Amino acid sequence: MELKKQFKISLTTCNVLYEPYYKRWIKDRQFLMPFEKRIQAFELNKNFFNSNDIVCFQEFPYSKDNKNEQSKNSFKKKAKEIFPKNEFKHIKDPQAKSDGLYSVIKSSTFDLIKSEIITFEKSDDIYVGTKRIQFLSLCLHEKPECTFGIINTHLPFVKHWFQSSEENSRKLFHQLLDIKSKNNDIQNWIVCGDFNFNILGKLKSRYSLLIEESCFDPKKGWKNIVSDFGFSEKSTSVNHELEMNDYILWNSQFLFASSVTQIPEDLEHLVKHFNKTENPWFYDDYFSDHSAVKIEFDFQN
């Protein structure tokens, strides 16, 4: 009888906060973290990031215009230093003009079979902007028969906060699930990224919509974690004042989550000064308005 071999696989998702968006939202410039300090904070967390097998970034700067050249060059330069090309494969978003999706995979763990950028379907009620889906088809370097589908995404907002926004959120989720149905030969699936949120009140949160029967239903094998709140069965995310959630979802009979960590550890500190000017809207040693969320899996096949 052949013994199953166990692997450790780790993945992090992080919205790095595109600099022009940051400047647009913080009205009082005296509370802006200087860009150079944001880059230093990115580098400060180097060991957290390059200890992963997969890292999925959102709002990664691609802009080539002079206004944002510094942002584009500095983040790119640091990413190349943090993830050396002799150890990691960098997968870009060829459609990105300002900001977009950016993923890196550890070459000793995974081989890239293909990558694809998928655009969200446009409608009058969904602001797509730079939001897209990055689909990666991977296989284990040591066991090529073990295949993985990785979806790195940044979900759009809906334009109008009324009941149809719930249906529009479902449509966005179904576009993600369509990728899985079109690639049903892939054994293990992980979906991650910045899912944004619906305004609370009478509307269901995106988390509530996410786990419905027609979406990423736990009864169909989907498991998930939500930024700052641990595993889904313990999650109070739907009651969060701002519901700024970053998700990792997975569907595999071979993946077992062993630990979850994030930086900063306290998301409340990160967002409690949202749109206020009496205090900074960031940690002194962190660079974004989103936590970086890391999950470690035991993979047994």
Phi, psi and omega in degrees: 000126182282128178283141177286139178266135182255134178242153169257128180230131180235145181219140175234141171242141183204125168273117188277353180070097180297128189307313179299326176295318180301312180295328181291324187275328180270104188287324181267106188295342180291344180258007175286134170288126179304143185301320180300325179288326177297319179294320177298321179291325175299315180290328180301328181263024182307312185293328176297318185281311188278004172275001181268159171272331179221134172230130181242116179257148169238157184057031177287131187286128176241351191305138180250358180286157187300327183299322185248015184300321181298317180298315182297312185291316186292313179295320179295317181298315180294322178298321179291328178285318182290324181240082183303140185290344175279352179242334185230149172259128180263126182243114186264171175256100186293345179271350185289132175245325177251289176227164182185198182271148182207125181233151173230143177231143180283122187294332181283346180258316187232149166252138178274122176273312176199159174227151184209139173257129182239132181267139177293146177292132182276149173208170181294337186257000180239124176270104184282311180055234181264010185282133181211184177236133174248117181253125178243130173255119186234163169221153178296135182298321182276339181223081185301341179285347178268109188253149182228137170252119180248126177244114175257122186218157172230102186284141179288160166283165166261152187282325188240129187267070173226189192302328182295341180296331176295316180293323178295323176297318178299320180298321179295317179298320182293330176295324176293317181292332178298327179297317179296317182293332179276351180230052187286000174278348179281134188276321190235131185236136173229129178240131182211167175141193179267112183266000183053204187202164168261148173298136181282190186113236181279344182278150173287146176289163178295331178294317178299320179291324185300320186264013175296165183301325183275356183246234183269062187293123177303331179291343178261015175098001180277132174240158182204159167233155181233139183310128173078356187232009175070208185287155192300324183291344178255004190286135169247022188302326184294345180260000181295138186305318183253343180049045178274090192249139170246133189243149163229123178237149178213152179221103183192138175278357184250351182258125180233116182293126181254333178198155176226130175225162176208155171231138346299159181288330184251100181293330181303318180298328184288327189246353189291342179257023181307124177061020174248158185245356182284343179217155179295156183254049182188163167283153177292337183245025179221160195242000189223170175267003177238143171290152168269122187250127183240135175236139176247131181249146160267122179248121182234118181216000000 
